[in-house]
């Protein structure tokens, strides 16, 4: 059984967090999610090297990145951007280790999650030296995926050693549906980006899963999740925003769950709503989705996780804490007695 589903469906955060203080963020995440699935946060407000693609600069092996006006570009050699990304990741890991130690969780077997850009989003988001997206060059795509897989595996193993606890991996793929659908923009209108073949995308994902050395989730809060591709893949869990799902998505999700894997539903708002929902309301939103899958609730109690709808970088610190607290309470209620919700 997947770690994402033991001992019951897990609550977690997606990854990003507001502010620029890693120690404060780690204390909140460990405090609120110690009984569920705490995660290593990303703090994009710190700037270059701290966002989703920037973090890749700290993970890629033998591949460096630099900044350009449109974002990040593959560089010939490591420079200030790569060094900054590595420094920020080290700072985040130190903060989590400190919070873990203070909470007395070292060696206790609690599972932790780390996040990284997935291979398709990474190749779609990074530029080559000529300004084109890396995804337009099959050789560059393969090299990036191999580098990412090796780097994430080393990062996961290092954090597991430091915390003396199991660590799982989440690959973020917000651009996966866009890449498959041929909707990525080129440098100009005369240089379109061809759709990525599903077989290629699946092979890239499986390369990263095989190297991870742990259970792997794929997160995407975009519409158009390719459920058939994910069903054929070796990933263990899929994390989605339920507001993007159609009837066809629910059919695909049901088949994914039926194969013995986990879905993680972002039923907590990523930004503070006008009125704070109760844990009961969040649990109700959860079963409103799961009831449409066609299974008895009791059959899903260890197959459904809960998160905010997407990353919390744009939330207030107060709402970020509230969001993961609500996720944890809703997941616990669903796991204990889903029929009572």
N, C-alpha and C positions, 0 to 999 in steps of 0.2 A: 504493500500500500504506500502511496506517496506521502512523504513527510508533510506536504501541504494539507493532508487530510487526517493527520494523526495528532493527538488522540481524538480530535474532532475538527471540524472545519475551522480554519484559522482566520483571525482578524489581523490586519496589517495596514500599513500605509503604502502608498504607491511608490514613493521615493523622495520627491522634492519637498522642501520645507521652507517656511518663510524666515527671513532674517539672515544674519551673517555670523551667528554665534554657535559653533558646533557643539560646545559643551552643554549649553542650555538646551539645544535641540535633542541631544543624546539623552539627557536626564529625563525629558518629557517622554520621549519614545520608549525608553526602557521602563519608566514608571508606569505608563499607561498600557503597554503591550507585553509586559514581562510574562503574563500568562497566556499570551497568544503568539504572535510572530513579530518581534521587534525588527527594525531594519536600520541599516546604515543610511543616514539621510544625505541628500544632495542639497546644497544651499546656493542656488543660482544667483542670488543677490550679491554674492561676492565677486561676480564678474567673470572675466575670461578664465577658462579652465575649470569653472565650477558648475556649469550647466551640463545637460545630458551629453552633448557631443564633446564638450571640453573635458569631461571626465575620461573620455576614451584616450585622451592624451596621456593619462597616467596608467592606462591599462595595456595599450598596444605594445607588443614586443617587436623591437627593431623597426618600428614605424613611428615617425614623429609628426606633429602637427604644428601649424602656425596659423595666425589670423590673417584674413583678407577682408575687404569691405563687406562681402556677403556672408561671412562667417568663418569657417575653418578650412584650411587646405593642408593636404599632405605635404610635408617638408622633407628636404633632403637629409637634414640632420637635426637632432634635438636642439632647441633654443629656449628662449625665455618662456614661451607658452607651455611647452612640454614640462619644463622644470616647475612652473607654477602649478600646473595640474597635478603633478606628483606631490608637491608640497601640500596642496589643499586636501588631497585624498589621505595623506599621512595624518594631517591634522584631524580629519573626520574619524579615522580609525583610532587614533589616540583618545579622542573624546568618548567614543563608544566603549573602548576598553576601560576607561576610567569609570564611566557610569555603570558598566557591568560589574566591575570590582566592588564599587560602593554598594550596589544592590545585593551583593553576595551571591551572584549567579554563576561565577566561574566554576566550570566543571559540573554544573547541575543538569546538563543535558537539554537545556532550553534551546530551541532552534532560532537562528538569526538569518535575515535575508539581506543580500546585497543586490544592487541593480547596476545594469550597464546597458548602453545602447545595443540593440540587436544588430546583426550583420547587415540586414537590408537597410534599415534606417541609417546606420553608419555609412554605408556606401552611397546612399542617396544624399546624405548631408555633407559629406566631405568633398572638397574640390580636388581635382588633379592639378598639376602644375600649369596645364593649358587652360584652366578655368572651367572645364567641363566637370560634371558630377562624376565621382569615381565609379558609380554604378554603370556608366557607359562603357567601361573597360573591363571585360570579363576577367582578365588577368589580375587587375587591381582588386576586383571584388573578391576573388579567391584568396589573394594575399591578405587582404584586410580581415576576412573571416578567420583565416588561420591564425593571424596575429592576435585578434580579439579573443579567440578561443583559448589560446595559450595564456594570455594575460589575465583573463577572468579566472581561469583555473588556478593560477598562482595567487591571485588576490584572495580568492575564496579560501584556499588552503592556509594562507598566512593569517587571515582573520580567525579561522577556526582554531589555529594553534594559539593565537594570542588570547582568545576568549575561552579556550578549552571547551568548545561546544560545537554542535553541528551547524553548518552554514549552507543555506540554499541560495539559488541564483534566480534573478528575474531579468529577462532581456526585454527592454522597452522597444516596441516596434510601431510607433505612431504613423510611420510612413509606409508600412507594409501594404495596406490596401491601395494607397496611391501609386506605389511602384508597380504593383500587379496590374492595376487598371490603366497604366500608361498615362497617368495624369501629372507626372513630374515635369516641371518646366525646364527647358534647355537654356543655354546661355543667350540664345536669340531665338526668334520664331522660326529661323531656318535650320536650327539644330535641335530637333525634338528628341526626347528621351524615349526610347522604345520600351514597351511593357516588359517587365521581368517575367520570365517563364516560371510557372508554379513549381515545376520540377527543380529548377535552379534554386528558387527560394527555399524549398523544402530541404535540399541538400545543404544549403548554408546554415539553416537553423539546426539541422541534425549534427552538423560538424561542431557547432558550439555546445550543443547538449552533450555530445559524447565526451568532449574535453572537460566539461564542468566538474565532474567528479562528485556530483550531488544532484538532487532533484532540481528541476528547472521549470519556471513559469514564464509564459510570454504575456506581456501586458500591451494592450492597445486600446486607447479610448476613442479611436476613430471609427467611423461607420464602415460597413463592408468587410467585416472580419471574414477571412477565407477559411471557413470551418472545415471544408473537405481537405484542404492542405494540412491544417492542424491535426485533423483526425489521422492522417497518414504519417504525421511526424512523430518524433519520440519525446516530445515535451510532456510534462506531467500535469500541468495546470495552465489554464487560460484566464487572464484577468481583463475584465471589460467594463465599460460604462453601459448599464442597461438601457439608458435613454436612447442609445444609438441602434438598438436591436429591432429587427423586423421579424415577422412570422417565420421567414426562412432562416433567420439567425437562430431563432429558438429551436427549430428542428435540428440545425447543426449542433447547437449546444447540447441538446438532448442526446444526440448520438455520441458526442464527446464524453458526456457523463456516463452513458451506458457502457462505454469502453473501459470504465473503471478509473477515470481520471477526475480532476477537480476543476470547478469553475469558481472564480472569485469575482463577486459582483460589487461594483462601486455604487452602492445605494445611499451613501452619505454624501451630501453636497460638498463640493470642493471649496466653495466660498460660503460665508455665513448667509443664510436666508434671513428674511425679515423676522421670522419667528423660529426660535430654536426647536427642532423636533425632539420628541422624547425617544428614548431607546425603544419603547414599544412601537412607536410610529416607524422607526427605521426597520425594526424587525418585520413590521407589516409590509413595508415596501419590498423587503427581501422575499417574503413568501408570495407577494403579488407576481414576482418574476418566476420563482421556482414552481409555483402551482401551474404555470403555463407549459412546463416541460413534460407533463404527463406522468410523473412519478408520485408515489405516496411520499409525503413529507418525511416520514421516518426513514425512508430509503435514501434520502439525500443528506441526512444530518452530518455525515462525515465526507460529503462531496461538494459542499458549498462554503466558500469563504466570503468575508466582507471587508471592503475597503472604502475610502472616499472615492468619488467618481473619477478623479484624476489626481495629479500631483497637487500639493498644497502650497507651492511657492507663492501663489497670488493671494493666499488667505492671510488673515491676521494671526498672530501667534496664539491669541485666545481661541479662535475658531479651530486652528490646527490641533490644539490639544483636545478640544471638544469633539472634533471629527473622529479622531482615533479612539477616543473614549466611547463614543456612540457605536463605532464599528465593533469594538470588543464586546460591549454589552449585547448587541444584536446577535453576534456570532454565538455567544454563550447561550443566549435564550433559545436560539434555533437548535443548537447542539443538544441542549438538555431536554427540551420538550417542544419540538416544532409544531405539534398538533394543538398546543395551547395558545399559539400566537393568533 
